Amino acid sequence: MALTISPEAKKRLIGSIKRYFEEHMDEEIGDLKADLLLDYFLKEIGPTVYNQAIANAQAFFQEKVADLDGSCYEPEFTFWKKG
């Protein structure tokens, strides 16, 4: 699955990359270089992050499903409780 981001998010990410370079690399880069770097991150690093997020979500939901009996069980036939 290809990762896609909204134009607004892309604009903010490019700004963040540019700021990172200015503050941490003591170098200014333009919009084109920041855009190319973002594209690289999305294509090269994005799938790894995406796959890990899916694995985390699966583990979370499997844990919740495994506990359904304990958290969602209601005893039956309790009107005439033994007393």
C-alpha positions in Angstrom: 0.0 0.0 0.0 1.5 3.3 -1.0 1.6 5.9 1.7 -0.2 9.1 0.8 -0.5 12.4 2.7 -2.7 15.4 2.2 -1.3 18.5 0.5 -1.5 20.4 3.8 0.4 17.7 5.7 3.0 17.6 3.0 3.5 21.4 3.2 3.9 21.2 7.0 6.3 18.3 6.7 8.5 20.1 4.1 8.6 23.1 6.5 9.6 20.8 9.3 12.4 19.2 7.3 13.7 22.7 6.3 13.6 23.8 9.9 15.4 20.6 11.0 18.2 21.3 8.6 18.6 24.9 9.7 18.6 24.1 13.4 20.5 20.8 13.5 22.6 20.7 10.4 23.4 24.4 10.2 22.4 24.3 6.6 19.5 25.8 4.7 17.7 23.7 2.1 15.0 24.8 -0.3 11.6 23.4 -0.9 12.6 21.2 -3.8 15.4 19.4 -1.7 13.0 19.1 1.3 10.3 17.7 -1.0 12.7 15.1 -2.5 13.9 14.1 1.0 10.3 13.7 2.1 9.5 11.5 -0.9 12.5 9.4 -0.1 11.4 9.0 3.6 7.9 8.1 2.5 9.1 5.5 0.0 12.0 4.0 1.9 11.2 4.4 5.6 7.4 4.8 5.5 6.5 1.2 4.8 8.6 0.0 7.8 6.8 2.4 10.1 3.5 1.5 8.6 4.1 -2.2 9.0 5.1 -1.8 12.6 2.0 0.3 13.3 -0.2 -2.4 11.8 1.6 -5.1 13.9 1.1 -3.0 17.0 -2.6 -2.6 16.2 -3.0 -6.3 15.6 -1.3 -7.2 18.9 -3.5 -4.7 20.7 -6.7 -6.0 19.2 -5.7 -9.7 19.6 -5.1 -9.0 23.3 -8.5 -7.4 23.6 -10.2 -10.2 21.8 -8.5 -12.8 24.0 -9.9 -11.0 27.0 -13.5 -10.8 25.7 -14.7 -13.7 27.9 -13.3 -12.0 31.0 -14.4 -8.5 30.3 -17.7 -9.0 28.4 -19.2 -12.1 30.1 -22.5 -11.8 31.9 -23.6 -14.8 34.1 -26.8 -16.3 32.9 -29.9 -17.3 34.8 -29.2 -15.2 37.9 -32.8 -14.3 38.8 -33.1 -17.2 41.2 -29.7 -16.9 42.8 -29.0 -19.4 45.5 -29.0 -17.7 48.7 
